[in-house]
Amino acid sequence: MNTKDLKDKYGEGKTRGIINRAIRAEIPGGAELLDLMDRLSGTDTDITRSLVAIRQQMELEIRKRYDMPTSE
């Protein structure tokens, strides 16, 4: 798979939004994690930082699946 496949499957837009849609659909627990991060947005806690780290790992998995660069 490649970046074009990702965009064909999840639509156009900013890379972060497309990756978030893929995380919700393809990564077990992805939707729940992103929903929780939305509810906690604006807070600065150890839990929030942990959730960000987990989301980054999920993003890395999607980038690997779709043969995307690991940083943009």
N, CA, C and O of each residue as an XYZ file, in Angstrom:
288
protein
N       0.844     -1.175      0.000
C       0.000      0.000      0.000
C       0.889      1.237      0.000
O       2.062      1.185      0.370
N       0.300      2.344     -0.424
C       1.058      3.589     -0.445
C       0.157      4.754     -0.047
O      -1.016      4.568      0.277
N       0.725      5.954     -0.078
C      -0.015      7.153      0.332
C      -1.270      7.353     -0.509
O      -2.306      7.763      0.013
N      -1.185      7.068     -1.808
C      -2.360      7.208     -2.674
C      -3.469      6.270     -2.220
O      -4.640      6.651     -2.215
N      -3.110      5.044     -1.836
C      -4.099      4.093     -1.326
C      -4.778      4.637     -0.072
O      -5.990      4.504      0.097
N      -3.986      5.246      0.799
C      -4.534      5.823      2.031
C      -5.540      6.923      1.698
O      -6.635      6.958      2.260
N      -5.170      7.817      0.791
C      -6.065      8.916      0.412
C      -7.294      8.398     -0.330
O      -8.393      8.921     -0.144
N      -7.120      7.382     -1.164
C      -8.271      6.797     -1.859
C      -9.255      6.194     -0.859
O     -10.469      6.278     -1.048
N      -8.738      5.599      0.183
C      -9.570      4.917      1.170
C     -10.212      5.876      2.171
O     -11.360      5.675      2.569
N      -9.474      6.929      2.586
C      -9.947      7.799      3.665
C     -10.174      9.247      3.266
O     -10.472     10.083      4.119
N     -10.037      9.557      1.979
C     -10.343     10.897      1.500
C      -9.154     11.835      1.556
O      -8.102     11.528      2.118
N      -9.362     12.970      0.962
C      -8.320     13.999      0.906
C      -8.330     14.814      2.192
O      -9.202     14.645      3.046
N      -7.366     15.682      2.312
C      -7.273     16.565      3.468
C      -5.855     16.581      3.990
O      -4.924     16.084      3.356
N      -5.719     17.166      5.159
C      -4.405     17.223      5.791
C      -3.999     15.815      6.225
O      -4.839     14.994      6.595
N      -2.716     15.562      6.172
C      -2.203     14.231      6.479
C      -2.649     13.757      7.854
O      -3.041     12.601      8.013
N      -2.593     14.629      8.838
C      -2.981     14.220     10.199
C      -4.426     13.739     10.247
O      -4.728     12.739     10.898
N      -5.317     14.445      9.563
C      -6.723     14.042      9.550
C      -6.937     12.705      8.865
O      -7.724     11.879      9.327
N      -6.231     12.498      7.760
C      -6.350     11.222      7.046
C      -5.809     10.088      7.918
O      -6.416      9.021      8.006
N      -4.677     10.324      8.554
C      -4.104      9.299      9.429
C      -5.030      9.021     10.609
O      -5.183      7.866     11.005
N      -5.645     10.048     11.176
C      -6.586      9.825     12.277
C      -7.767      8.974     11.826
O      -8.214      8.101     12.570
N      -8.280      9.212     10.624
C      -9.381      8.384     10.115
C      -8.932      6.933      9.958
O      -9.688      6.006     10.247
N      -7.694      6.747      9.497
C      -7.160      5.390      9.365
C      -6.964      4.742     10.736
O      -7.262      3.561     10.910
N      -6.468      5.500     11.700
C      -6.305      4.959     13.059
C      -7.654      4.501     13.592
O      -7.761      3.405     14.141
N      -8.682      5.324     13.436
C     -10.022      4.953     13.912
C     -10.507      3.658     13.272
O     -11.124      2.824     13.934
N     -10.226      3.496     11.988
C     -10.752      2.348     11.256
C      -9.894      1.091     11.367
O     -10.425     -0.020     11.374
N      -8.583      1.252     11.454
C      -7.703      0.100     11.295
C      -6.963     -0.350     12.542
O      -6.497     -1.488     12.598
N      -6.846      0.502     13.530
C      -6.070      0.155     14.723
C      -7.029     -0.165     15.866
O      -7.843      0.677     16.244
N      -6.939     -1.379     16.420
C      -7.807     -1.707     17.554
C      -7.626     -0.691     18.682
O      -6.501     -0.420     19.101
N      -8.714     -0.140     19.164
C      -8.682      0.851     20.234
C      -8.413      2.266     19.745
O      -8.409      3.202     20.544
N      -8.189      2.437     18.455
C      -7.866      3.751     17.906
C      -8.961      4.776     18.093
O      -8.697      5.909     18.494
N     -10.192      4.384     17.805
C     -11.316      5.319     17.943
C     -11.480      5.754     19.399
O     -11.691      6.933     19.685
N     -11.383      4.804     20.299
C     -11.529      5.116     21.719
C     -10.418      6.055     22.186
O     -10.672      7.001     22.932
N      -9.196      5.794     21.748
C      -8.079      6.649     22.137
C      -8.290      8.074     21.633
O      -8.145      9.025     22.401
N      -8.628      8.233     20.357
C      -8.795      9.571     19.801
C      -9.970     10.302     20.445
O      -9.900     11.511     20.663
N     -11.050      9.579     20.753
C     -12.182     10.205     21.459
C     -11.753     10.702     22.832
O     -12.107     11.812     23.230
N     -10.997      9.894     23.554
C     -10.518     10.283     24.881
C      -9.586     11.483     24.778
O      -9.650     12.391     25.607
N      -8.727     11.494     23.774
C      -7.815     12.628     23.597
C      -8.603     13.907     23.318
O      -8.236     14.980     23.797
N      -9.681     13.796     22.546
C     -10.525     14.971     22.296
C     -11.119     15.496     23.599
O     -11.140     16.705     23.833
N     -11.602     14.585     24.448
C     -12.213     15.011     25.717
C     -11.196     15.642     26.657
O     -11.538     16.519     27.450
N      -9.952     15.197     26.569
C      -8.918     15.713     27.469
C      -8.114     16.863     26.869
O      -7.186     17.369     27.502
N      -8.461     17.276     25.662
C      -7.654     18.316     25.008
C      -7.616     19.571     25.880
O      -8.609     19.964     26.491
N      -6.453     20.170     25.911
C      -6.261     21.373     26.701
C      -5.749     21.102     28.102
O      -5.359     22.031     28.809
N      -5.746     19.852     28.509
C      -5.200     19.525     29.830
C      -3.754     19.106     29.666
O      -3.366     18.581     28.623
N      -2.967     19.335     30.685
C      -1.558     18.970     30.635
C      -1.272     18.061     31.812
O      -0.886     18.509     32.892
N      -1.469     16.780     31.580
C      -1.253     15.810     32.644
C      -0.371     14.682     32.123
O      -0.122     14.569     30.923
N       0.093     13.857     33.044
C       0.865     12.682     32.639
C       0.019     11.763     31.767
O       0.534     11.146     30.835
N      -1.265     11.669     32.059
C      -2.151     10.826     31.266
C      -2.233     11.343     29.838
O      -2.149     10.562     28.891
N      -2.394     12.645     29.675
C      -2.475     13.235     28.342
C      -1.194     12.981     27.566
O      -1.236     12.628     26.387
N      -0.068     13.159     28.216
C       1.215     12.911     27.549
C       1.348     11.442     27.155
O       1.883     11.133     26.090
N       0.872     10.548     27.994
C       0.903      9.120     27.673
C       0.023      8.812     26.463
O       0.401      8.025     25.595
N      -1.148      9.437     26.414
C      -2.052      9.219     25.285
C      -1.436      9.730     23.980
O      -1.581      9.099     22.933
N      -0.762     10.851     24.046
C      -0.088     11.391     22.861
C       0.978     10.402     22.379
O       1.113     10.174     21.177
N       1.720      9.826     23.292
C       2.747      8.852     22.918
C       2.129      7.614     22.271
O       2.670      7.083     21.301
N       1.002      7.158     22.803
C       0.303      6.009     22.221
C      -0.187      6.349     20.822
O      -0.054      5.536     19.907
N      -0.756      7.544     20.642
C      -1.249      7.958     19.337
C      -0.104      8.034     18.324
O      -0.279      7.678     17.159
N       1.056      8.493     18.765
C       2.210      8.566     17.878
C       2.623      7.179     17.395
O       3.022      7.017     16.242
N       2.532      6.189     18.259
C       2.845      4.818     17.853
C       1.816      4.298     16.849
O       2.165      3.591     15.904
N       0.543      4.653     17.060
C      -0.499      4.256     16.112
C      -0.267      4.922     14.760
O      -0.432      4.289     13.717
N       0.117      6.200     14.773
C       0.417      6.903     13.528
C       1.582      6.230     12.808
O       1.542      6.063     11.590
N       2.601      5.851     13.538
C       3.749      5.188     12.939
C       3.320      3.885     12.251
O       3.806      3.560     11.168
N       2.421      3.156     12.878
C       1.916      1.915     12.285
C       1.194      2.185     10.957
O       1.405      1.469      9.978
N       0.351      3.208     10.927
C      -0.357      3.562      9.692
C       0.647      3.996      8.634
O       0.531      3.590      7.478
N       1.621      4.804      9.000
C       2.627      5.252      8.040
C       3.393      4.063      7.458
O       3.691      4.048      6.264
N       3.712      3.075      8.281
C       4.396      1.881      7.786
C       3.497      1.103      6.832
O       3.951      0.663      5.776
N       2.226      0.929      7.192
C       1.288      0.187      6.349
C       1.129      0.810      4.970
O       0.986      0.105      3.971
N       1.155      2.133      4.925
C       0.916      2.849      3.678
C       2.212      3.405      3.076
O       2.173      4.302      2.233
N       3.344      2.877      3.505
C       4.639      3.239      2.947
C       4.825      4.747      2.858
O       5.228      5.282      1.826
N       4.521      5.416      3.963
C       4.662      6.871      4.042
C       5.928      7.206      4.819
O       6.387      6.409      5.637
N       6.491      8.383      4.565
C       7.640      8.802      5.381
C       7.246      8.849      6.862
O       6.094      9.127      7.196
N       8.201      8.579      7.731
C       7.879      8.553      9.152
C       7.802      9.916      9.793
O       7.407     10.024     10.954
N       8.169     10.970      9.071
C       7.988     12.329      9.592
C       7.737     13.281      8.443
O       8.303     13.136      7.360
N       6.884     14.250      8.693
C       6.557     15.269      7.677
C       6.641     16.633      8.274
O       6.403     17.625      7.584
